[in-house]
Structure formats: structure tokens, C-alpha cells
Amino acid sequence: MKNRTSQRKIPSRNKNERIPMIFIINGRVKFNEYEGTLESVNAPQNMQPLAAAACRLLSIFVRNNEMLIKRQQLLEEVWEERGLKGTNSNLNNYISLLRRHLAQLGETELIITYPRQGFKFVAKKVSRHATAEPEKEQNIMEEIVVPTQPPGQALPRGRGSGKLFSAWRQLQRWNK
């Protein structure tokens, strides 16, 4: 089998350029690109949040399944395009983190290392599902839950924090 090397520019994770997707990997693992989470299709209560860099890496991998992606290209796409300094050590650490997350969900050996070249994601099947536009989801969440905070206190921030996220997860369960 011939190695295919990625020569095209991998799409960036800029929300203005593309709609975030939900990917089902081998029918077992659900990767929500917008939320930055991994979960088992059969046990969604075991959701695993990903670090931003790990999320960008996995996004590149699932969009380029079965393609060898050069180390330098990953460093540019995940770190340098965002004004950050990426190193081979950073890349190796996040690859290791992704492997651990995927192994906890029953998927091992999905990321193959090609020494001094790059990595290849080798899922048997990756299916894509578009998520609703993030702005519309935000409006829905605001209509359902109106958080009450004393004046002068900030609302919780960050992925997975606060009442808005809980309401959104509940809405997702009702829509299934």
C-alpha cells in the first residue's frame, strides 16, 4: 500500500471559515469539534474535554484520515498560525494525550507514527455530521436558561462551565 502524503493546506479551525462538525470514529467514539470533547457513542456520560491544541490536532487527523501528515505541517496548523511556538516535544506530548483519550474509549492504535516524518490517523470509518451554527445554539441556550448573578459578579467562563453548558447538554439529550 502506497503512503499518501498530505500536500494540501489543512483547513484551520477558524469558526468563520467552516462549520464545526461532529465526527463518529469507527462507530464508537464521538468527537465534537465545536465543544472540543470526546465521548463514547454508547456511554455519552463519560465525556472527555480536550485541550485546545489536542482538539485542533484531532480535527486535522479526522479530516485527513489515512493521510500521512508531516510534523512541520502539524506544528504550523496547530500552533504557529495562532501566534504560538510549537515544538516537536509539544507535538509528541499532545499526540500521546490523544492516544490516551482514545484508548480510554476503546480505540487504540488510531494514530501511527512515522519516525522523523509525521503521523497518520487510520480509522476504519469516520462519519461527519454538521452541528448547528454556534450562534444559533447560543441563542437557544439563552432562551432556555437565564442565569441569575448578583450585580457585579461575572458569569462562569470556559468550555463546560456554568449553567449554559448544562442547559445545552440537556437540550441535546432531549433532541435525540
PyRosetta script that sets phi, psi and omega in degrees:
from pyrosetta import init, pose_from_sequence

init()
pose = pose_from_sequence("MKNRTSQRKIPSRNKNERIPMIFIINGRVKFNEYEGTLESVNAPQNMQPLAAAACRLLSIFVRNNEMLIKRQQLLEEVWEERGLKGTNSNLNNYISLLRRHLAQLGETELIITYPRQGFKFVAKKVSRHATAEPEKEQNIMEEIVVPTQPPGQALPRGRGSGKLFSAWRQLQRWNK")
pose.set_psi(1, 131.2)
pose.set_omega(1, -175.2)
pose.set_phi(2, -81.7)
pose.set_psi(2, 135.4)
pose.set_omega(2, 176.4)
pose.set_phi(3, -73.9)
pose.set_psi(3, 128.1)
pose.set_omega(3, 175.1)
pose.set_phi(4, -100.2)
pose.set_psi(4, 126.5)
pose.set_omega(4, -179.8)
pose.set_phi(5, -103.8)
pose.set_psi(5, 136.0)
pose.set_omega(5, 179.8)
pose.set_phi(6, -72.3)
pose.set_psi(6, 117.5)
pose.set_omega(6, 177.1)
pose.set_phi(7, -110.1)
pose.set_psi(7, -14.8)
pose.set_omega(7, -178.0)
pose.set_phi(8, -86.6)
pose.set_psi(8, 161.1)
pose.set_omega(8, 177.9)
pose.set_phi(9, -73.0)
pose.set_psi(9, 127.3)
pose.set_omega(9, 178.5)
pose.set_phi(10, -77.0)
pose.set_psi(10, 135.0)
pose.set_omega(10, -179.2)
pose.set_phi(11, -60.8)
pose.set_psi(11, 140.5)
pose.set_omega(11, 178.8)
pose.set_phi(12, -79.9)
pose.set_psi(12, 171.7)
pose.set_omega(12, -177.3)
pose.set_phi(13, -95.1)
pose.set_psi(13, 25.8)
pose.set_omega(13, 177.5)
pose.set_phi(14, -70.2)
pose.set_psi(14, 121.4)
pose.set_omega(14, -175.3)
pose.set_phi(15, -62.8)
pose.set_psi(15, -23.0)
pose.set_omega(15, 179.8)
pose.set_phi(16, -76.9)
pose.set_psi(16, -17.9)
pose.set_omega(16, -175.4)
pose.set_phi(17, -92.2)
pose.set_psi(17, -26.7)
pose.set_omega(17, -178.2)
pose.set_phi(18, -155.5)
pose.set_psi(18, 157.9)
pose.set_omega(18, 178.6)
pose.set_phi(19, -82.7)
pose.set_psi(19, 129.7)
pose.set_omega(19, 176.9)
pose.set_phi(20, -60.9)
pose.set_psi(20, 148.1)
pose.set_omega(20, -175.6)
pose.set_phi(21, -118.8)
pose.set_psi(21, 162.8)
pose.set_omega(21, 167.6)
pose.set_phi(22, -109.7)
pose.set_psi(22, 127.9)
pose.set_omega(22, -178.9)
pose.set_phi(23, -112.4)
pose.set_psi(23, 135.4)
pose.set_omega(23, 172.8)
pose.set_phi(24, -106.7)
pose.set_psi(24, 118.3)
pose.set_omega(24, -175.2)
pose.set_phi(25, -101.4)
pose.set_psi(25, 119.2)
pose.set_omega(25, 179.7)
pose.set_phi(26, 52.8)
pose.set_psi(26, 27.0)
pose.set_omega(26, 177.8)
pose.set_phi(27, 68.7)
pose.set_psi(27, 8.6)
pose.set_omega(27, -174.1)
pose.set_phi(28, -121.8)
pose.set_psi(28, -32.4)
pose.set_omega(28, -173.9)
pose.set_phi(29, -119.0)
pose.set_psi(29, 132.3)
pose.set_omega(29, 177.8)
pose.set_phi(30, -106.2)
pose.set_psi(30, 122.7)
pose.set_omega(30, 177.1)
pose.set_phi(31, -111.3)
pose.set_psi(31, 114.0)
pose.set_omega(31, 177.4)
pose.set_phi(32, -96.5)
pose.set_psi(32, 108.4)
pose.set_omega(32, -174.8)
pose.set_phi(33, -67.4)
pose.set_psi(33, -35.4)
pose.set_omega(33, -178.1)
pose.set_phi(34, -72.2)
pose.set_psi(34, -45.3)
pose.set_omega(34, 179.7)
pose.set_phi(35, -78.5)
pose.set_psi(35, -23.4)
pose.set_omega(35, -176.6)
pose.set_phi(36, 72.9)
pose.set_psi(36, 44.0)
pose.set_omega(36, -177.3)
pose.set_phi(37, -128.9)
pose.set_psi(37, 155.2)
pose.set_omega(37, 171.5)
pose.set_phi(38, -120.3)
pose.set_psi(38, 142.3)
pose.set_omega(38, 174.8)
pose.set_phi(39, -154.8)
pose.set_psi(39, 157.4)
pose.set_omega(39, 176.2)
pose.set_phi(40, -74.4)
pose.set_psi(40, 138.4)
pose.set_omega(40, 177.9)
pose.set_phi(41, -63.1)
pose.set_psi(41, -35.9)
pose.set_omega(41, -177.6)
pose.set_phi(42, -85.5)
pose.set_psi(42, -18.1)
pose.set_omega(42, -178.8)
pose.set_phi(43, -138.2)
pose.set_psi(43, 73.2)
pose.set_omega(43, -175.3)
pose.set_phi(44, -65.4)
pose.set_psi(44, -13.4)
pose.set_omega(44, 178.8)
pose.set_phi(45, -69.7)
pose.set_psi(45, -15.6)
pose.set_omega(45, 179.4)
pose.set_phi(46, -95.2)
pose.set_psi(46, 51.7)
pose.set_omega(46, -178.2)
pose.set_phi(47, -72.4)
pose.set_psi(47, 137.7)
pose.set_omega(47, -179.8)
pose.set_phi(48, -118.4)
pose.set_psi(48, 113.8)
pose.set_omega(48, 175.9)
pose.set_phi(49, -72.6)
pose.set_psi(49, 143.3)
pose.set_omega(49, 179.1)
pose.set_phi(50, -106.4)
pose.set_psi(50, 148.3)
pose.set_omega(50, 171.1)
pose.set_phi(51, -64.7)
pose.set_psi(51, 154.1)
pose.set_omega(51, -176.0)
pose.set_phi(52, -56.1)
pose.set_psi(52, -44.2)
pose.set_omega(52, -179.2)
pose.set_phi(53, -66.4)
pose.set_psi(53, -39.5)
pose.set_omega(53, 178.0)
pose.set_phi(54, -64.7)
pose.set_psi(54, -38.5)
pose.set_omega(54, 178.3)
pose.set_phi(55, -63.8)
pose.set_psi(55, -44.7)
pose.set_omega(55, 178.4)
pose.set_phi(56, -63.5)
pose.set_psi(56, -40.2)
pose.set_omega(56, 177.8)
pose.set_phi(57, -61.3)
pose.set_psi(57, -49.5)
pose.set_omega(57, -178.6)
pose.set_phi(58, -63.6)
pose.set_psi(58, -36.3)
pose.set_omega(58, 177.4)
pose.set_phi(59, -60.6)
pose.set_psi(59, -43.4)
pose.set_omega(59, 177.7)
pose.set_phi(60, -64.1)
pose.set_psi(60, -44.4)
pose.set_omega(60, -178.6)
pose.set_phi(61, -62.9)
pose.set_psi(61, -48.6)
pose.set_omega(61, -176.0)
pose.set_phi(62, -68.4)
pose.set_psi(62, -29.4)
pose.set_omega(62, 178.1)
pose.set_phi(63, -77.3)
pose.set_psi(63, -15.2)
pose.set_omega(63, -178.1)
pose.set_phi(64, -129.2)
pose.set_psi(64, 45.2)
pose.set_omega(64, -179.1)
pose.set_phi(65, -57.1)
pose.set_psi(65, 140.0)
pose.set_omega(65, 178.5)
pose.set_phi(66, 67.9)
pose.set_psi(66, 17.0)
pose.set_omega(66, 177.7)
pose.set_phi(67, -116.6)
pose.set_psi(67, 136.3)
pose.set_omega(67, 175.0)
pose.set_phi(68, -74.9)
pose.set_psi(68, 123.7)
pose.set_omega(68, -179.5)
pose.set_phi(69, -113.2)
pose.set_psi(69, 123.3)
pose.set_omega(69, -176.3)
pose.set_phi(70, -64.6)
pose.set_psi(70, 147.0)
pose.set_omega(70, 178.3)
pose.set_phi(71, -55.6)
pose.set_psi(71, -47.5)
pose.set_omega(71, -176.7)
pose.set_phi(72, -61.7)
pose.set_psi(72, -38.5)
pose.set_omega(72, 179.1)
pose.set_phi(73, -64.9)
pose.set_psi(73, -40.7)
pose.set_omega(73, 177.2)
pose.set_phi(74, -64.8)
pose.set_psi(74, -43.2)
pose.set_omega(74, 178.7)
pose.set_phi(75, -60.3)
pose.set_psi(75, -42.0)
pose.set_omega(75, 179.3)
pose.set_phi(76, -66.3)
pose.set_psi(76, -47.3)
pose.set_omega(76, -175.7)
pose.set_phi(77, -69.1)
pose.set_psi(77, -38.9)
pose.set_omega(77, -173.5)
pose.set_phi(78, -86.2)
pose.set_psi(78, -37.1)
pose.set_omega(78, -174.6)
pose.set_phi(79, -116.5)
pose.set_psi(79, -56.9)
pose.set_omega(79, -169.0)
pose.set_phi(80, -63.3)
pose.set_psi(80, -36.1)
pose.set_omega(80, 178.8)
pose.set_phi(81, -67.5)
pose.set_psi(81, -13.2)
pose.set_omega(81, 178.3)
pose.set_phi(82, -106.4)
pose.set_psi(82, 13.6)
pose.set_omega(82, 177.6)
pose.set_phi(83, 76.7)
pose.set_psi(83, 18.0)
pose.set_omega(83, -179.4)
pose.set_phi(84, -106.4)
pose.set_psi(84, 159.4)
pose.set_omega(84, 178.2)
pose.set_phi(85, -99.1)
pose.set_psi(85, 112.7)
pose.set_omega(85, 177.4)
pose.set_phi(86, -101.4)
pose.set_psi(86, 143.8)
pose.set_omega(86, 178.4)
pose.set_phi(87, -126.6)
pose.set_psi(87, 167.1)
pose.set_omega(87, 176.4)
pose.set_phi(88, -61.4)
pose.set_psi(88, -33.9)
pose.set_omega(88, 177.7)
pose.set_phi(89, -65.2)
pose.set_psi(89, -44.3)
pose.set_omega(89, 175.0)
pose.set_phi(90, -56.4)
pose.set_psi(90, -49.0)
pose.set_omega(90, -177.6)
pose.set_phi(91, -59.4)
pose.set_psi(91, -47.3)
pose.set_omega(91, 179.8)
pose.set_phi(92, -60.7)
pose.set_psi(92, -41.2)
pose.set_omega(92, -180.0)
pose.set_phi(93, -64.1)
pose.set_psi(93, -42.9)
pose.set_omega(93, -179.9)
pose.set_phi(94, -72.1)
pose.set_psi(94, -32.5)
pose.set_omega(94, 174.4)
pose.set_phi(95, -63.6)
pose.set_psi(95, -44.2)
pose.set_omega(95, 178.0)
pose.set_phi(96, -61.2)
pose.set_psi(96, -42.6)
pose.set_omega(96, 177.5)
pose.set_phi(97, -60.4)
pose.set_psi(97, -45.3)
pose.set_omega(97, 177.8)
pose.set_phi(98, -61.5)
pose.set_psi(98, -42.8)
pose.set_omega(98, 179.0)
pose.set_phi(99, -60.0)
pose.set_psi(99, -42.0)
pose.set_omega(99, 178.9)
pose.set_phi(100, -64.0)
pose.set_psi(100, -45.6)
pose.set_omega(100, 178.8)
pose.set_phi(101, -59.4)
pose.set_psi(101, -46.2)
pose.set_omega(101, -179.0)
pose.set_phi(102, -66.1)
pose.set_psi(102, -38.1)
pose.set_omega(102, 179.4)
pose.set_phi(103, -64.8)
pose.set_psi(103, -36.4)
pose.set_omega(103, 177.6)
pose.set_phi(104, -63.3)
pose.set_psi(104, -23.0)
pose.set_omega(104, 179.5)
pose.set_phi(105, -100.2)
pose.set_psi(105, 11.0)
pose.set_omega(105, 174.6)
pose.set_phi(106, 89.3)
pose.set_psi(106, 8.5)
pose.set_omega(106, 179.5)
pose.set_phi(107, -112.8)
pose.set_psi(107, 104.6)
pose.set_omega(107, 178.9)
pose.set_phi(108, -109.2)
pose.set_psi(108, 158.2)
pose.set_omega(108, 175.4)
pose.set_phi(109, 59.4)
pose.set_psi(109, 36.3)
pose.set_omega(109, 175.3)
pose.set_phi(110, -86.9)
pose.set_psi(110, -24.9)
pose.set_omega(110, -178.4)
pose.set_phi(111, -111.8)
pose.set_psi(111, 114.6)
pose.set_omega(111, -178.4)
pose.set_phi(112, -100.7)
pose.set_psi(112, 132.5)
pose.set_omega(112, 177.7)
pose.set_phi(113, -92.9)
pose.set_psi(113, 131.8)
pose.set_omega(113, 171.4)
pose.set_phi(114, -110.4)
pose.set_psi(114, 103.3)
pose.set_omega(114, -172.8)
pose.set_phi(115, -50.8)
pose.set_psi(115, 132.8)
pose.set_omega(115, 179.1)
pose.set_phi(116, 61.1)
pose.set_psi(116, 9.4)
pose.set_omega(116, 178.6)
pose.set_phi(117, -117.3)
pose.set_psi(117, -65.1)
pose.set_omega(117, -176.9)
pose.set_phi(118, 173.9)
pose.set_psi(118, -148.3)
pose.set_omega(118, -175.4)
pose.set_phi(119, -137.7)
pose.set_psi(119, 155.4)
pose.set_omega(119, 176.2)
pose.set_phi(120, -133.5)
pose.set_psi(120, 132.0)
pose.set_omega(120, 175.2)
pose.set_phi(121, -93.1)
pose.set_psi(121, 125.2)
pose.set_omega(121, -171.2)
pose.set_phi(122, -124.5)
pose.set_psi(122, 57.6)
pose.set_omega(122, 176.0)
pose.set_phi(123, -76.9)
pose.set_psi(123, 144.1)
pose.set_omega(123, 177.4)
pose.set_phi(124, -68.4)
pose.set_psi(124, -35.5)
pose.set_omega(124, -179.9)
pose.set_phi(125, -148.8)
pose.set_psi(125, 131.8)
pose.set_omega(125, 173.6)
pose.set_phi(126, -127.0)
pose.set_psi(126, 115.9)
pose.set_omega(126, 176.8)
pose.set_phi(127, -107.0)
pose.set_psi(127, 144.8)
pose.set_omega(127, -176.3)
pose.set_phi(128, -111.2)
pose.set_psi(128, 141.1)
pose.set_omega(128, 175.9)
pose.set_phi(129, -137.4)
pose.set_psi(129, 127.5)
pose.set_omega(129, 179.9)
pose.set_phi(130, -72.5)
pose.set_psi(130, 140.5)
pose.set_omega(130, 173.2)
pose.set_phi(131, -90.1)
pose.set_psi(131, 165.4)
pose.set_omega(131, 173.4)
pose.set_phi(132, -66.9)
pose.set_psi(132, 159.6)
pose.set_omega(132, 179.0)
pose.set_phi(133, -63.3)
pose.set_psi(133, 134.4)
pose.set_omega(133, -176.5)
pose.set_phi(134, -54.9)
pose.set_psi(134, -36.5)
pose.set_omega(134, -179.0)
pose.set_phi(135, -64.9)
pose.set_psi(135, -39.2)
pose.set_omega(135, 178.9)
pose.set_phi(136, -67.8)
pose.set_psi(136, -39.9)
pose.set_omega(136, 177.2)
pose.set_phi(137, -62.1)
pose.set_psi(137, -40.9)
pose.set_omega(137, -180.0)
pose.set_phi(138, -62.1)
pose.set_psi(138, -43.1)
pose.set_omega(138, 179.3)
pose.set_phi(139, -63.6)
pose.set_psi(139, -40.3)
pose.set_omega(139, 177.8)
pose.set_phi(140, -62.0)
pose.set_psi(140, -44.6)
pose.set_omega(140, -179.3)
pose.set_phi(141, -62.8)
pose.set_psi(141, -40.0)
pose.set_omega(141, -178.2)
pose.set_phi(142, -67.9)
pose.set_psi(142, -31.8)
pose.set_omega(142, 178.1)
pose.set_phi(143, -71.6)
pose.set_psi(143, -34.7)
pose.set_omega(143, -176.9)
pose.set_phi(144, -77.5)
pose.set_psi(144, -45.3)
pose.set_omega(144, -175.4)
pose.set_phi(145, -123.8)
pose.set_psi(145, 123.9)
pose.set_omega(145, 173.5)
pose.set_phi(146, -110.6)
pose.set_psi(146, 100.1)
pose.set_omega(146, -176.6)
pose.set_phi(147, -65.1)
pose.set_psi(147, 139.6)
pose.set_omega(147, 177.3)
pose.set_phi(148, -106.4)
pose.set_psi(148, 121.4)
pose.set_omega(148, 178.7)
pose.set_phi(149, -126.2)
pose.set_psi(149, 140.8)
pose.set_omega(149, 173.2)
pose.set_phi(150, -60.1)
pose.set_psi(150, 147.4)
pose.set_omega(150, 179.8)
pose.set_phi(151, -55.2)
pose.set_psi(151, 139.0)
pose.set_omega(151, 177.0)
pose.set_phi(152, 88.9)
pose.set_psi(152, -6.3)
pose.set_omega(152, 178.4)
pose.set_phi(153, -103.6)
pose.set_psi(153, 138.1)
pose.set_omega(153, -179.0)
pose.set_phi(154, -82.1)
pose.set_psi(154, 150.1)
pose.set_omega(154, 174.2)
pose.set_phi(155, -73.3)
pose.set_psi(155, 152.9)
pose.set_omega(155, 176.6)
pose.set_phi(156, -61.0)
pose.set_psi(156, 147.1)
pose.set_omega(156, -179.2)
pose.set_phi(157, -123.0)
pose.set_psi(157, 167.2)
pose.set_omega(157, 173.8)
pose.set_phi(158, 99.9)
pose.set_psi(158, 160.2)
pose.set_omega(158, -178.1)
pose.set_phi(159, -65.7)
pose.set_psi(159, 127.0)
pose.set_omega(159, 175.2)
pose.set_phi(160, 83.3)
pose.set_psi(160, 7.9)
pose.set_omega(160, -179.0)
pose.set_phi(161, -108.8)
pose.set_psi(161, 155.0)
pose.set_omega(161, 171.2)
pose.set_phi(162, 82.0)
pose.set_psi(162, 176.0)
pose.set_omega(162, -175.5)
pose.set_phi(163, -72.5)
pose.set_psi(163, -29.6)
pose.set_omega(163, -177.8)
pose.set_phi(164, -62.9)
pose.set_psi(164, -41.9)
pose.set_omega(164, -179.9)
pose.set_phi(165, -64.3)
pose.set_psi(165, -43.0)
pose.set_omega(165, 179.1)
pose.set_phi(166, -60.9)
pose.set_psi(166, -41.9)
pose.set_omega(166, 178.5)
pose.set_phi(167, -65.2)
pose.set_psi(167, -40.2)
pose.set_omega(167, -179.8)
pose.set_phi(168, -64.3)
pose.set_psi(168, -43.2)
pose.set_omega(168, 178.7)
pose.set_phi(169, -62.0)
pose.set_psi(169, -41.4)
pose.set_omega(169, 179.1)
pose.set_phi(170, -62.8)
pose.set_psi(170, -41.9)
pose.set_omega(170, 178.2)
pose.set_phi(171, -62.0)
pose.set_psi(171, -40.8)
pose.set_omega(171, 179.2)
pose.set_phi(172, -62.7)
pose.set_psi(172, -39.8)
pose.set_omega(172, 179.2)
pose.set_phi(173, -66.6)
pose.set_psi(173, -39.2)
pose.set_omega(173, 179.1)
pose.set_phi(174, -66.0)
pose.set_psi(174, -32.0)
pose.set_omega(174, -177.6)
pose.set_phi(175, -80.1)
pose.set_psi(175, -7.8)
pose.set_omega(175, -178.0)
pose.set_phi(176, -80.5)
pose.dump_pdb("model.pdb")
